[in-house]
Amino acid sequence: MGTTLYFDLVSGASGDMILAALVDLGAPVQFLNRELGRLGIPGLAIKSTHLKRSGISCRHMKLRWTTPKGYRHLHDIVEIIKKGRFNEAINKRCESVLNRLAEAEAAAHGIAKSEVHFHEIGAVDTIVDIVGTCLALDYLSVERILFSTLTEGRGIINTEHGVMPVPAPATANLMAGFHVTRLDVPSELLTPTGAALLTTLGIQSLTPPEGIVKKNGYGCGTREFLHHPNFLQASLIETKDMIDPSSGDEIDVLETDMDHLSGELMGNVATLLMKQGALDVSWTPIFMKKGRPGYRLTVIAKPGATPVLTDLIFFNTRTLGVRIQRMQRVIAQREAHKGTFEGCTVSEKWCSYKGHSYVKIENDDLVKISEHTKTPAIEVAEWYAKRNGKSGKK
């Protein structure tokens, strides 16, 4: 059994709405104030109040501080957080969110991440939203975070950089690759901070997981809309057989069976799918109706790429249907490195899973060494495995 936190974006999400929902789930404001005080921001204090949204009692966060400093660059904010001496998990989460937010803003403004200098990441309230959220997640012992479709409004907004469309460019960058629903609400609903928190710390799941709902929490913003409730719903769910969030994600698996394509066309389709963002493509021999030999096309993709890949399959194979399933997968952590073997520079993948690590050499480099030493590639692979341990361990 494990604790899953599921965010249902009824009306987008902002950093303060996420924090408010976590407070409503049981993270004490007194605890948050004590821990946030370690940041050393003069006069910093938060409090929560209850507001009604569509008849539902929601938490609303209020923040105050005095004589704020010019917290304007990423490295400045990271140093502030480090001074708080929080545990490693909290520091890692905060830094990951801030890095992703800074990358999105840098891409939006066409500058390097180190040059990002703007209100959103520099504001004290954003620092508090990110650090406070990570503190609350730790307090509530959340093991996995899931979130629904990303909801966003429409129109334009005024920012320090001028008038911008909804979603703001940084938010649009953070939404890339995720399922999005646009609501007919003339306002920004999903902020860069909210999007960064969800897409960095969580995994998208359009439906909540099966399990026992332990508690529901509601966080709201300051705005009220005439025909749409402005709150974020969060649920703590006790689930079974939970995948470690650090080693798993959700993917779509697309399948279709065909008996009319040549090998040349199948190879071409596989190449096109990989170029359009498929994570993996395979063809499996099968027997179809009337005993005909055929092939099953299987494509693994991030959920956001599924519509494009589905169209590509139809247009390039003339199939009559594509099956789509949402699945969880467990993946090893991977890092790309350069190494040397038999006098050659090689590309390696350093992999790890639950404390076990191993190294894999790229096949192209394996073949290159095989040709250079006039040795069968299988023997070169055995040399390499032996050098790195019986199973290729680092």
C-alpha positions, 0 to 999 in steps of 0.5 A, spaced: 500 500 500 502 507 498 499 514 498 498 517 492 496 524 491 491 526 485 490 533 483 484 534 479 484 541 475 477 543 475 480 550 473 487 550 472 492 550 477 497 556 480 502 555 486 498 558 491 492 553 489 496 547 490 499 549 496 492 551 499 489 544 497 495 541 501 494 545 507 486 543 506 489 535 506 492 536 513 499 540 512 499 545 518 500 552 517 504 552 523 509 547 521 510 551 514 511 557 517 516 554 522 520 551 516 519 557 511 522 561 516 529 557 515 529 561 508 531 567 512 526 572 508 524 578 512 517 578 515 515 572 511 509 569 514 503 565 511 496 564 513 490 560 510 482 562 510 476 559 508 472 561 502 466 558 498 467 556 491 460 554 488 458 552 495 464 548 496 469 550 502 476 551 499 482 553 502 485 560 500 493 562 502 495 569 504 502 571 504 506 577 507 513 579 507 517 585 509 523 589 505 524 583 500 530 583 496 532 582 489 531 575 488 532 575 480 536 569 478 536 562 479 542 561 482 540 566 487 534 562 489 537 555 489 542 558 494 536 561 499 533 554 499 540 551 501 540 555 506 534 553 509 538 546 510 532 542 508 532 534 507 535 532 501 528 530 498 525 537 499 532 540 496 532 536 490 524 537 488 525 544 489 531 545 485 528 540 479 521 545 479 525 551 479 530 548 473 524 546 469 521 553 470 527 557 468 528 553 462 521 554 460 522 562 461 529 562 457 526 558 451 520 563 451 525 569 451 530 566 447 536 567 452 540 562 456 537 559 463 543 562 467 540 569 464 533 568 466 531 575 470 524 576 471 518 577 476 515 570 476 521 566 478 524 572 482 518 573 486 517 571 494 511 568 493 513 563 487 519 561 492 514 560 497 509 556 493 515 551 491 518 550 497 511 550 501 509 545 496 515 540 497 515 541 505 507 539 505 508 533 500 514 531 505 509 532 511 503 528 508 508 522 506 506 522 499 509 517 495 506 518 488 503 524 485 498 524 479 494 529 475 489 530 470 488 533 464 491 540 464 486 545 464 487 552 461 483 559 459 483 563 453 484 571 452 490 575 453 494 577 460 498 583 462 505 581 465 511 585 466 513 583 459 507 586 456 501 583 453 501 576 452 496 570 450 493 565 454 497 560 455 503 565 457 509 562 453 512 559 459 506 555 460 505 553 453 512 550 453 511 547 460 504 544 457 508 541 451 507 533 451 501 533 456 494 532 455 490 539 455 483 541 455 481 549 454 476 552 458 471 557 455 474 562 461 477 569 459 482 568 464 489 565 465 487 559 469 494 555 469 500 559 471 507 557 470 509 555 477 503 551 477 505 547 471 512 547 473 510 543 480 505 539 476 509 536 470 516 536 474 513 532 480 507 528 477 505 524 472 499 525 468 493 520 469 487 522 466 483 518 471 484 517 478 487 511 480 483 505 484 484 505 491 481 508 498 480 515 498 483 517 505 481 525 504 479 530 499 482 537 499 480 544 495 485 550 494 482 556 491 485 562 488 482 569 488 478 570 482 471 568 481 468 566 475 460 567 473 459 560 470 465 556 472 468 554 479 475 556 480 478 551 485 483 545 485 481 538 488 486 534 491 485 527 493 489 522 498 488 515 495 491 509 498 493 504 492 496 497 492 502 495 488 504 502 486 510 504 482 516 508 485 515 515 482 522 516 481 522 509 476 516 510 472 511 514 468 505 513 464 505 511 456 500 510 451 501 503 447 498 503 440 497 497 436 494 495 429 494 488 425 496 488 418 497 483 412 498 487 406 504 491 407 511 489 404 517 489 408 520 495 405 513 499 407 514 497 414 521 499 415 519 506 412 513 506 417 517 505 423 522 510 421 517 515 420 514 514 427 520 514 430 522 521 427 515 524 430 516 522 437 515 515 438 519 512 444 519 505 440 516 501 434 516 494 433 513 489 428 511 482 431 509 476 426 502 473 427 497 469 424 491 473 422 484 470 420 483 465 415 490 463 417 494 469 414 501 471 416 501 478 418 504 483 423 502 487 429 505 494 429 506 496 436 508 503 438 510 506 445 509 513 446 508 519 451 500 521 451 501 527 448 504 524 442 499 519 441 494 523 436 499 525 431 502 518 431 495 515 430 494 519 424 501 517 421 499 510 422 492 511 418 495 515 413 501 511 411 499 503 412 491 504 410 490 500 416 482 500 419 483 501 426 488 502 431 488 500 439 490 505 444 492 503 451 494 507 457 499 503 461 504 504 467 512 502 465 518 502 470 524 504 467 531 505 469 535 511 470 540 513 465 545 517 463 549 518 457 557 518 458 563 518 454 568 512 455 574 508 452 575 501 450 580 498 446 583 504 445 577 507 442 572 513 445 565 509 446 558 512 448 556 509 454 549 508 458 550 508 465 544 505 468 541 504 475 535 501 478 533 500 486 541 501 487 543 496 482 547 499 476 550 497 470 553 500 464 551 499 456 556 500 450 552 503 444 552 498 439 555 502 433 561 503 437 561 495 439 561 494 431 566 499 430 571 496 435 569 489 432 571 491 425 578 495 428 580 488 432 577 483 427 574 480 432 566 478 432 562 483 435 559 478 441 566 477 443 567 484 444 561 485 448 563 479 452 570 483 453 566 489 455 562 486 460 568 482 463 571 489 464 565 492 467 563 486 472 559 480 470 553 483 469 556 490 466 556 493 473 559 500 474 
